[in-house]
Amino acid sequence: MTADRPAAPAPAAAAPGVPPTGGAALLRRALGLRTVVSTSAGLAFAALEYLAAAGLVAYVAGDSAWIAVGTAGLLALLAWGCFSELNGMFPTAAAIRLYMKRSMDDRLALTITLTYLTTIVLVVAADAFIVGTAIAHVLGQSTWVAALMIAALLAFAVATNLRGVKVAGGVQDIATSCVLAVTAVVALLALFRSHRALRFPLSPLHGHHPGDLLEAVALGVFLFSAFEWVTTSAEEVRRPRDIHRGMLIALALLVTVCSLITVAMSHVLTHHQLASAYPQLSLGRAALGQAGLWLMAAVTAVTAVNTFNGGFITASRFIYATAREGSLPAPLARLNDRAVPWVPVVALGVISLLVALVVALTGSWEVLVAVGAALEALIYAVAAYCVLRLRARLPDQPRPFRLPIPRVLGGAGIVVFGILAVTASVSVANKFDLVPLVVIALGASVSAAYVLFALPRVQAAAEAKKAARGRRRPPRPPAPTPAGPAGEPTAGVA
Amino acid sequence: MADRDEIAEAYADWRIRCNENDRLRRMLRGWDRVVHLVATDTGDRFTVEVRDQMLAELAGGTDAVADLVVTATSEDFADLFWGDLNPSEKYMSGEITLAGAQEDVMRLDAMSMVAFLDR
């Protein structure tokens, strides 16, 4: 060792090969089960939930939507099993890149991942639209005021993100609990105050085609979409098992609340109210009069806390990491003085604003719901495929959670979610419509074009820069020659 | 495999770069954290402390409660501190693993990037 080197710190009492034990269990700040549940449920229960629930009602008879929601909940259990196994294998925020890279060609994996990111933009845009519209409606204002509200909301979300503001776990727990509890109570009150018996609660197909029920289930799956985003918090949890347990509890809560609101909406709202951009406000009015309308407007605004916080952070950090990895252009990894990747945050804000304004001016939120439902079902099918592939490719990798009977359930996941993705992508508001499919195809084409044509150039430029930089690390001095008993070198001795 | 002295030497260089970088010090405002480094191949453990926008000297062992735990090979730690390794690449390939809050991970990655922006 050279004399001018700094002194090495005193050795720690650890032996080579000892596995790391300093995981999240020893962290000063770690997330517990409650925050995992609230994060999972809060990310899924966006304001778009109310519109998707109202849209689902149209596909089934009377007040039987709970059957579609329950069926979707069972299917979501399949997705839960897949994500739990994959998260256990790769407990990191980069898990989606890791398990997809190991399951398929990296170019295909990146194309799917980038297309999937579209869902986050859609949900953020939809929430901005719904909250802006709801506030404008409560205040008795026009579409233009709603558009201004949307712009203001997104500007606020971008500004707070750029300042590195993050909603604390405790605040998120309270916000999600309030949203779910108030929504459930309002739904129950609306049902009780109607003083009417439920219509066809057990006959979803009465006067409907079986394909309608399939469509309703696809929309039902969308009600749970994003519950799996909590897996990106795998590095922060106190106990790794909290992730899959938390997702399961969140799913149970979501099934309960979503079943209640769909039944309440079908029971008390008119077709006109169901087709509006603020069915939850009408539900609030049915339950508690004008106070209920204001209450639901407030609850709608609170849902945006989770979406804007979770959506912006998840997407912008993922884009940043992918850019740092060299798979997206380097400018996307630029940081501001608060270590926030400002280019992805601003880009997400601008794209979400454009989408939200188009939706506000065209009233095409049902297309947004259909695109989101199709993409979510698609990613669930991909997760099931990854589980199957990795069972074959990495059979010995530790799996803290294992999907039972993987060939049957994994295969079923690919087929069922594949069918649901196709079904959701060709229907809008119970009518055959190719617009969602065209939107998805466009997104996938842009992603594929980038991966196939632009990415090789991005990677080549990064490699050239790296090669030109050279290495800073000094070359290691040659190992000392072992000395013989008389102090004579032994190497090379004849 | 890098020994403790090699990692200490690399860290000392990185520490100077970080502490003399005005932009990085602005980024570290209000970010007082304890980071544990665990080398998977040698079993060596170190503690890095950031306090008042400055990196402290590398300490052996991981006795204090950490905000962030970084697990990598000893070679990766040495390369990272010399600026020869992009930790995000290794992270995205699963070779570097982390335990801690996402915003803390971001700051640490920012330190590894901004300290070598002039290269």
HADDOCK unambig.tbl for C-alpha pairs under 7 A between the chains (distance, minus, plus):
assign (segid A and resid 5 and name CA) (segid B and resid 9 and name CA) 5.74 0.50 0.50
assign (segid A and resid 6 and name CA) (segid B and resid 8 and name CA) 6.51 0.50 0.50
assign (segid A and resid 6 and name CA) (segid B and resid 9 and name CA) 5.58 0.50 0.50
assign (segid A and resid 6 and name CA) (segid B and resid 12 and name CA) 6.92 0.50 0.50
assign (segid A and resid 7 and name CA) (segid B and resid 5 and name CA) 6.85 0.50 0.50
assign (segid A and resid 7 and name CA) (segid B and resid 8 and name CA) 6.98 0.50 0.50
assign (segid A and resid 8 and name CA) (segid B and resid 4 and name CA) 5.93 0.50 0.50
assign (segid A and resid 8 and name CA) (segid B and resid 5 and name CA) 4.83 0.50 0.50
assign (segid A and resid 8 and name CA) (segid B and resid 8 and name CA) 5.19 0.50 0.50
assign (segid A and resid 9 and name CA) (segid B and resid 58 and name CA) 6.47 0.50 0.50
assign (segid A and resid 9 and name CA) (segid B and resid 59 and name CA) 5.26 0.50 0.50
assign (segid A and resid 9 and name CA) (segid B and resid 60 and name CA) 4.70 0.50 0.50
assign (segid A and resid 10 and name CA) (segid B and resid 60 and name CA) 5.03 0.50 0.50
assign (segid A and resid 11 and name CA) (segid B and resid 60 and name CA) 5.48 0.50 0.50
assign (segid A and resid 11 and name CA) (segid B and resid 61 and name CA) 6.61 0.50 0.50
assign (segid A and resid 12 and name CA) (segid B and resid 44 and name CA) 6.50 0.50 0.50
assign (segid A and resid 12 and name CA) (segid B and resid 45 and name CA) 6.02 0.50 0.50
assign (segid A and resid 12 and name CA) (segid B and resid 60 and name CA) 5.56 0.50 0.50
assign (segid A and resid 12 and name CA) (segid B and resid 61 and name CA) 4.24 0.50 0.50
assign (segid A and resid 14 and name CA) (segid B and resid 43 and name CA) 5.60 0.50 0.50
assign (segid A and resid 14 and name CA) (segid B and resid 44 and name CA) 6.35 0.50 0.50
assign (segid A and resid 15 and name CA) (segid B and resid 43 and name CA) 5.20 0.50 0.50
assign (segid A and resid 16 and name CA) (segid B and resid 41 and name CA) 6.07 0.50 0.50
assign (segid A and resid 16 and name CA) (segid B and resid 42 and name CA) 4.11 0.50 0.50
assign (segid A and resid 16 and name CA) (segid B and resid 43 and name CA) 4.04 0.50 0.50
assign (segid A and resid 17 and name CA) (segid B and resid 40 and name CA) 6.18 0.50 0.50
assign (segid A and resid 17 and name CA) (segid B and resid 41 and name CA) 5.41 0.50 0.50
assign (segid A and resid 17 and name CA) (segid B and resid 42 and name CA) 5.97 0.50 0.50
assign (segid A and resid 17 and name CA) (segid B and resid 43 and name CA) 5.46 0.50 0.50
assign (segid A and resid 18 and name CA) (segid B and resid 43 and name CA) 5.42 0.50 0.50
assign (segid A and resid 19 and name CA) (segid B and resid 40 and name CA) 6.43 0.50 0.50
assign (segid A and resid 20 and name CA) (segid B and resid 38 and name CA) 6.35 0.50 0.50
assign (segid A and resid 20 and name CA) (segid B and resid 40 and name CA) 6.72 0.50 0.50
assign (segid A and resid 22 and name CA) (segid B and resid 69 and name CA) 6.27 0.50 0.50
assign (segid A and resid 23 and name CA) (segid B and resid 69 and name CA) 6.60 0.50 0.50
assign (segid A and resid 23 and name CA) (segid B and resid 99 and name CA) 5.58 0.50 0.50
assign (segid A and resid 24 and name CA) (segid B and resid 99 and name CA) 5.34 0.50 0.50
assign (segid A and resid 24 and name CA) (segid B and resid 100 and name CA) 6.42 0.50 0.50
assign (segid A and resid 26 and name CA) (segid B and resid 65 and name CA) 6.39 0.50 0.50
assign (segid A and resid 26 and name CA) (segid B and resid 66 and name CA) 6.80 0.50 0.50
assign (segid A and resid 27 and name CA) (segid B and resid 65 and name CA) 6.10 0.50 0.50
assign (segid A and resid 27 and name CA) (segid B and resid 66 and name CA) 5.08 0.50 0.50
assign (segid A and resid 27 and name CA) (segid B and resid 67 and name CA) 5.38 0.50 0.50
assign (segid A and resid 27 and name CA) (segid B and resid 68 and name CA) 6.84 0.50 0.50
assign (segid A and resid 27 and name CA) (segid B and resid 100 and name CA) 6.94 0.50 0.50
assign (segid A and resid 28 and name CA) (segid B and resid 65 and name CA) 5.81 0.50 0.50
assign (segid A and resid 28 and name CA) (segid B and resid 66 and name CA) 5.72 0.50 0.50
assign (segid A and resid 28 and name CA) (segid B and resid 67 and name CA) 5.34 0.50 0.50
assign (segid A and resid 29 and name CA) (segid B and resid 67 and name CA) 6.49 0.50 0.50
assign (segid A and resid 94 and name CA) (segid B and resid 92 and name CA) 5.81 0.50 0.50
assign (segid A and resid 97 and name CA) (segid B and resid 92 and name CA) 6.97 0.50 0.50
assign (segid A and resid 98 and name CA) (segid B and resid 92 and name CA) 6.81 0.50 0.50
assign (segid A and resid 98 and name CA) (segid B and resid 93 and name CA) 6.30 0.50 0.50
assign (segid A and resid 98 and name CA) (segid B and resid 94 and name CA) 6.86 0.50 0.50
assign (segid A and resid 235 and name CA) (segid B and resid 98 and name CA) 6.35 0.50 0.50
assign (segid A and resid 235 and name CA) (segid B and resid 99 and name CA) 4.51 0.50 0.50
assign (segid A and resid 235 and name CA) (segid B and resid 100 and name CA) 5.51 0.50 0.50
assign (segid A and resid 235 and name CA) (segid B and resid 101 and name CA) 6.94 0.50 0.50
assign (segid A and resid 236 and name CA) (segid B and resid 99 and name CA) 6.04 0.50 0.50
assign (segid A and resid 236 and name CA) (segid B and resid 100 and name CA) 4.78 0.50 0.50
assign (segid A and resid 236 and name CA) (segid B and resid 101 and name CA) 5.22 0.50 0.50
assign (segid A and resid 321 and name CA) (segid B and resid 88 and name CA) 6.36 0.50 0.50
assign (segid A and resid 324 and name CA) (segid B and resid 88 and name CA) 5.81 0.50 0.50
assign (segid A and resid 324 and name CA) (segid B and resid 89 and name CA) 6.89 0.50 0.50
assign (segid A and resid 325 and name CA) (segid B and resid 88 and name CA) 5.47 0.50 0.50
assign (segid A and resid 325 and name CA) (segid B and resid 89 and name CA) 4.44 0.50 0.50
assign (segid A and resid 325 and name CA) (segid B and resid 92 and name CA) 6.68 0.50 0.50
assign (segid A and resid 337 and name CA) (segid B and resid 26 and name CA) 6.19 0.50 0.50
assign (segid A and resid 337 and name CA) (segid B and resid 27 and name CA) 4.79 0.50 0.50
assign (segid A and resid 338 and name CA) (segid B and resid 27 and name CA) 5.20 0.50 0.50
assign (segid A and resid 339 and name CA) (segid B and resid 27 and name CA) 6.01 0.50 0.50
assign (segid A and resid 339 and name CA) (segid B and resid 106 and name CA) 6.72 0.50 0.50
assign (segid A and resid 339 and name CA) (segid B and resid 107 and name CA) 5.92 0.50 0.50
assign (segid A and resid 339 and name CA) (segid B and resid 110 and name CA) 6.37 0.50 0.50
assign (segid A and resid 469 and name CA) (segid B and resid 119 and name CA) 6.55 0.50 0.50
assign (segid A and resid 471 and name CA) (segid B and resid 84 and name CA) 5.76 0.50 0.50
assign (segid A and resid 472 and name CA) (segid B and resid 82 and name CA) 5.88 0.50 0.50
assign (segid A and resid 472 and name CA) (segid B and resid 83 and name CA) 6.91 0.50 0.50
assign (segid A and resid 472 and name CA) (segid B and resid 84 and name CA) 6.42 0.50 0.50
assign (segid A and resid 473 and name CA) (segid B and resid 79 and name CA) 6.78 0.50 0.50
assign (segid A and resid 473 and name CA) (segid B and resid 82 and name CA) 5.47 0.50 0.50
